[in-house]
Structure formats: structure tokens, C-alpha cells
Amino acid sequence: QVQLVESGGGLVQAGGSLRLSCAASGGTFRPYRMGWFRQAPGKERDFVATITWSGGGTNYADSVKGRFTISRDNAKNTVYLQMTSLKPEDTAVYYCNARVPARDYWGQGTQVTVSS
């Protein structure tokens, strides 16, 4: 079973930056795609960004495009989310996702709070 562990969340002022990390463990790790989703209080879980594991192609939600950058280190089985120009609207629990042929794996989430 693949396990995903997020880190890097915290409290930051509007306009600041954070870098989230998601490390995968638990066996052979060959996802089709990894990504980040987020869920604000009382809201649904929303797509943020994805990256294909082999080719590194990326997709971003319109709300974060130009501010967030997703990247991966295949040798470390780790995906990152560099967040800049953070806004209070970015406050949420950020979840790491790994898509494999049979199912999706999810991390426990890391809290990001952006103060105005």
C-alpha cells in the first residue's frame, strides 16, 4: 500500500510563500499522475495542480495559475507545491494525491492558513 505524507503547511501573511512536500512510501511507486487538492472549511475538495510522473506535464486550477508551481523528484518519490503570492482565499487543508491504475491514494493533508 502506498502512503502519502504531506508537510510544509503553516501560517503565513498574505503575499507570502510556502512550499509543500508530499513523500510517498510503502512499496513500488509508479503513479500515472500526482497532484494537490485543497479543501476549505465548509467547502468541497478542489483541484489545485497535477503533474504526470513520466513526462512532467502540469495542469493548474485557474485560481492558482501563475502563483503556484508543482514539481516532482522521481528519485525521491516526492512531489512539491511552491506557493507564492498567497491570498486568504488559499487557506485550506492541502491534500496530496497519487493516481495509479487501480485507484487514487490520498495523504492526510497539511493545513495552510493565510492571514490578511
Steps between C-alpha positions, in 0.01 A plus 500: 500500500626845407506758777517873435620745763468875452708762674578870477170655599476784745396856565609769256408859428323596180755538226734249658623162383495138612638180352306179555652156466342158457712191548378159387597173666378144545626317195533534127393847398411557138204738483357630176457840661544678831340818616367730764143566606370725773194526718391813685260482796149428380614459140557209266844367420634689198766427244816712530770351278621172351818373340552187292767276645682405184476809286457772760209666325306730732147629543383775732174635626431847364495639852865409560653519154797735499536483877551130576751261346482122525812290455623151577817313583451149364810365676360614835138404426407852600277770356516867596273800483673837508241761593568871460288814526275320742152636562259443789286305252780242480436401862415129498622154581721394211490133403748307293360261240655215304311338214594142419329252264265356764422794727587838646710537813466796733714651768367623833530863405699797623339821621580826324367817663546838333429805710395831351 
